Amino acid sequence: MCAEELMSDALGQALKAQDLDRAFDAAHKLKGGVNNLALEPISAYICELTELLRNKTPGDYDKLYGELMKEAKALFALTDEQG
């Protein structure tokens, strides 16, 4: 599994379309999966993004999503190396 598969394209597409309701749904689902798998390096990012979207708080969602994806890719690169 790669970072893009885990994070799903649904969140990125919803953010790109500025569809905050759909983005929240995608982020909330990912938050559950990330926390169930104890993926600590990315948990803080997805939790923050989910709460911002839940409240429709103005913010730089794209920047936070970028940081989330950066951490996810780094995490999955480690797991790919271990095999």
C-alpha positions as CSV (number, residue, x, y, z in Angstrom):
1,M,0.0,0.0,0.0
2,C,1.3,3.5,-0.8
3,A,0.6,6.8,0.8
4,E,-1.8,7.9,-2.0
5,E,-3.8,4.7,-1.6
6,L,-4.1,5.1,2.2
7,M,-4.9,8.8,2.1
8,S,-7.3,8.2,-0.8
9,D,-7.7,10.6,-3.7
10,A,-11.2,11.5,-2.4
11,L,-9.8,14.0,0.2
12,G,-7.4,15.6,-2.3
13,Q,-10.1,15.9,-5.0
14,A,-12.6,17.4,-2.5
15,L,-10.1,19.9,-1.3
16,K,-9.2,20.9,-4.8
17,A,-12.9,21.4,-5.6
18,Q,-13.3,23.3,-2.3
19,D,-16.1,20.9,-1.4
20,L,-15.7,21.1,2.4
21,D,-18.5,18.7,3.2
22,R,-17.1,16.0,1.0
23,A,-13.6,16.8,2.2
24,F,-14.8,16.5,5.9
25,D,-16.4,13.1,5.1
26,A,-13.2,11.8,3.5
27,A,-10.9,13.2,6.3
28,H,-13.1,11.8,9.0
29,K,-13.0,8.3,7.5
30,L,-9.2,8.6,7.1
31,K,-8.9,9.8,10.7
32,G,-10.6,6.6,11.9
33,G,-8.3,4.4,9.8
34,V,-5.1,6.3,10.7
35,N,-5.9,6.1,14.4
36,N,-6.9,2.4,14.3
37,L,-3.6,1.7,12.7
38,A,-1.8,3.9,15.2
39,L,0.0,5.8,12.4
40,E,1.3,8.4,14.8
41,P,3.4,10.4,12.4
42,I,0.3,11.4,10.4
43,S,-2.3,11.3,13.1
44,A,-1.9,14.9,14.2
45,Y,-2.2,16.2,10.6
46,I,-5.4,14.3,9.8
47,C,-6.9,15.2,13.2
48,E,-6.2,18.9,12.7
49,L,-7.5,18.8,9.1
50,T,-10.7,16.9,10.2
51,E,-11.5,19.4,12.9
52,L,-10.9,22.4,10.7
53,L,-13.2,20.9,8.1
54,R,-15.8,19.9,10.7
55,N,-16.1,23.5,11.7
56,K,-15.5,24.9,8.3
57,T,-12.8,27.0,9.8
58,P,-11.0,29.1,7.2
59,G,-7.5,27.9,6.8
60,D,-4.9,26.7,4.3
61,Y,-6.3,23.2,3.8
62,D,-4.0,22.6,0.8
63,K,-0.9,23.3,2.9
64,L,-2.0,21.0,5.7
65,Y,-3.0,18.3,3.2
66,G,0.5,18.7,1.6
67,E,2.1,18.2,5.0
68,L,-0.1,15.2,5.6
69,M,0.9,13.6,2.3
70,K,4.6,14.4,2.9
71,E,4.5,12.6,6.3
72,A,2.5,9.7,4.8
73,K,4.9,9.2,2.0
74,A,7.9,9.2,4.4
75,L,6.1,6.7,6.6
76,F,5.3,4.4,3.7
77,A,8.8,4.7,2.3
78,L,10.1,3.3,5.6
79,T,7.7,0.4,5.5
80,D,8.5,-0.3,1.8
81,E,12.2,-0.5,2.7
82,Q,11.5,-3.0,5.4
83,G,9.6,-5.1,3.1
